[in-house]
Amino acid sequence: MPSSRMFKKYISLLAFTAPALVIYTIFLLIPTFGGMYYTFTDWNGLNQNYSFIGFANIVEALAEDPDFINALLFTLKYVAFMVVLQNVIALLLAVLIETRTRSKGFFRTIFFMPNMISLIISSFMWTFVFSQVIPQLAEKAAITFLDQSWLGNPKFSFYSILIVSLWNGVGYMMIIYLAALQGVPQSLKEAAIIDGANSFQTLKGVILPMITHAVTICFFLTLNGAFKVFDVVYGLTGGGPGRSTQVITMNIYEEAFSNNFRYGYASAKSLILFAIVLIVTLIQMNVMKKKEVEA
């Protein structure tokens, strides 16, 4: 009798999870393993006939493709800035909002609202701001620093991409930090203040150790999102001027669908990106977990 109940329970669980599992398999697992297989072929995405070429695609991407290397380096630069800036800004906003008594809901809404807009729409909005609003503001207010080619100059286009990415993504991380801050006992913060700790010392010595789990989650989400960035760059600069702001995902897209139709070669680049993200994520998770234990 108990075994019959357990069997019915497993059948019920399978029935509920089967639709999601089928969709997950069709749209994620099969394409993932298919892409790994095509990495070792010269398939162009159209012909039924293709040859197995081993690691030639991977060797070519890492040793003979300067555009891919430049895109990889630009992506790593973008990831470094985003991981630091997004988490620092989000944490500071969360701490500041948490200290307010009456207007928490208002500020949470204001800072989270940009996250409700897709990045591609945000990019088109900010393209207008960078190309029309800021030049007019620089001219009318005589602010010479703003009078720059924000999308046409490689130096400033990188900052433009960062600004839009932060504007769109900081609010989401802020909500996670806010939820974690609510779990910090008020008595600990009051005890730190009584002992003479200032705001920075309280943040460093009391609050951060108590929300290390939230920091781990936010770092993980920021890392993965930054490595996979595509839409904001596509909408703002298209990878230009030239290829100066081309990220690795855009390089893969271009290789597979835009110009060359080298699907196998693009799959190899995707596999390299997957390996990099996996290694960096494992290192980050391992380091942060040690910090959690120490805290």
N, C-alpha and C positions, 0 to 999 in steps of 0.2 A: 504493500500500500504506500509506504513512504517513497519507494522508488518511482511509482506511478505519478505521485504528486510532483516529485522533482523533475520527471520527464515532461510533464505538462508545463511546469514552470519554465524549463529551458525552451520549450517550443514557443511559449508566449513571448519570452525575451527575444528569441530569434525572429519571430513574426514582427515585433516592433522595430528591431534593428535592421532587418533585411533590406527595406527600401533605401535607407541611408548607406548601408554597406554596398549595395548594388551601384548606386550613384557614385560613391567614393571609388569603387573599383573601376568603373567605366571611364570616369573623367579624371582620375588621378593616378591610380596604380598602373593601369594598362599604358597610358601615355608615358609615365615615368620609366617603366621598364623597357618600353618600346624605344624611347629616346636613348637609353643606355645602350641598347643593341645597335641603333643606327649610328652611334658614336664611332663605331669601328667599321663603318662602310662609307662609300662615296655616293650614297643616294642623294638625288637632287630634289626629292619630295614629290616628283611627278612620275618618273619612269618606274616600271615594275622591275626592271633589271638593274642590279647594282652589284658591286664587288665588295668583298670583305678585305679591308686594308689594314687591319690591326690598329696600332697606336699612331698611325701616320697623322691623323687629324689633330690629336693632342700635341704631338711634337711640333707640328706646323703652327698651332695656335701659340704655344709657349716660346718658340724659337724663331719663327719666321713671319710673324704677324705684328708689326709695330702698332697698328691701330688698336688691336686687341689689348696689347700691353698698356698702351696709353689710356684706354678706357678703363682697364683694371686699376691703374694707379689713380685715375681721377675718382673712381668709385671708392677706393680705400680712403682717399682724402675726404670725400663727402661723408663716408661712414664715421670717420674719426671726429669730424666737426659735429655731426648730428648726434652721436651718442653722448658727447659731453654737453653740448649746448641744450639739447632737448631735455635731458634729465635735470640739469642744473636749473634751467628756467622753470620747468614744471614743478620741481621741488620747492623752489623759492616762492612761486605763486601759491602753491598749496599751503605752505607755512604762513604766508601773509593772510590768505583768505581764512585759514583756520583760527587766526587770532581775532577776527571780526565777529561780533555778536549778532548784529541785525541783518547784515547784507550778504551773508554767505551764499544764499541761493541765487541772488542777483549776479554776483561775480562768477559763480560756478557756471551759470548759464552763458554769460557773456564770453568767457574764455573757452567754453566747450563748443559754442556755436560754429566756429570755422571747421571743426571736425565733421560736422554734418554735411559739409559741401565736398563733393568729390574733388580730388586733386587736379583733375584735368579742367574742371570748371574754374577752380581757384586759379589755375595757371592762366587761363584766358582773361580772367578778371584782372590779375596782377600784370599781365602784358599791357593792358590799357593803362594801368597805373604807372608802370615804368616808362612807357613810351609817350604818354600824353599828360598825365597829372603831374608827375615829378618834374619834368622839364618846365611846365608852366609855373609850378611852385618855385622852382629855382630862379626863374626869370622875374617873377613878381616880387618875391621876397629877397632877392639878391643873395641867395644861399649858394655860393659857388660850388660847394662840395656836392650838392645834389645834381649839378649840371654835368652829368656823366652819361655815357652810353651804357646803360645798365644791362642791356641784352646783347649789344654788339661788341662790347669789349670783354675778352676772355676773363680778365681779372674781376670785373664787376659782375659779369654774368654768373660766376660761381656764387657770389654773395647774394645775387637775386634769387637763385635756386634755393639757397639756404633760408633766406627770409620767408619765402613762400612755404617751404617744407615745415619750418618751425611754426609759422602762423597757423598752418593747418593741423599739425600734430601735437603741439604742446598741450592743448586742452585735454586730450585723451589721457596722457600720462599724468596730468595734474589731478584728474579724477581718481586715478589709482593711488596716487600719493595721499590725497585727501582721505580716502577710505582707510589707508594705513595709519594716518595721523590720529584718526578717531580712536584707535586702539591703544594709543600711548596714554598711560595714566596721568591725570592732571597732577596728582600728588608728587610724581617724580619731577615734573617740571618746576613745581613750586619749591620742592626741596633744593633743586639746583640753584634757583634764584636766591633762596635764603642763604645758601652756602657762598653766595657772591658771584655766581657764574653769570656772564653777560649772555646776550641772545645768541651770539655765534658759538660760545662754549656750550650752551644748552643744546643747540642744534647738533653740534659735533659729538658731545659726550652722552647725551640722553636720547634725543629724538632719533638720530641716524641708526644707532645700534638696535633700537626698537622696531625700525621699519626696514631692516635689511632685506627681508623677504620681498617687500614691494620694490626695492631697488633692483633686486635680481630679476623680477618679472619685467620691469620697465626697461632694463638694459637688454634683456632678451628680445623684447618686442621692437625696440629701437634698432638693434643690430640687424635683425631680419628684415625689417622694413627698409632700412637704409641700403642694404645690399641689393634689394629687389626694386629699387627706385626706377621708375620709367616715366610715368605719366607727367610728373611735374617738369621733368627735363624736356620731354617731347612737346609739352604745351608751351613752355617758355622760350626755349632756344632751338629745339629740334636737334640738339647735339652740337650746335654751332656756337660762335662763328667757326667755320671749318669743321673740325672735329674736337675742338678744345673742351667742350662740355659733354662729350659723348660718354655715357655710362655703359657698363658692361652689358646690361640687359638690352640697351638700344643697339649695341654692336651685334649682339646675337640676333635680334629681330631683323636688322639690316642684312645680315648674312643669310638668313633663312628665307625671308619673304620680300625684301625690298629690291636688292640688286642682283645678288649672285645665285640665289636659289640653291645654296649648298646646305641641304638639310642635315646631312651627316656631320659636316664641319660645324654647323651651328649647334648640333647636339653635343659635340665634343666640348665646345665652349660652355654650354650649359652644365655639363658634368664637372668641368673645372670650377665653375661658380658654386655648384652644389658642394664640392669638396672643400672649398675655401670657407663657405658659410658654416658647414658642419664643424670644421676644425676650430674656427674662431668661436662658435657658439659653445662647443664643448669646453674650450679653455675658459671662456667667460663664466659658464655655469659652475665649473670646478672651483674657480677663484672665488666667486660670490658665495658658494655654499660654505667654503672655508671661513669666509667673513661672517656668515650667519652663525656658524658654530662658535667662533671667537666672541661674537656679540652676546 
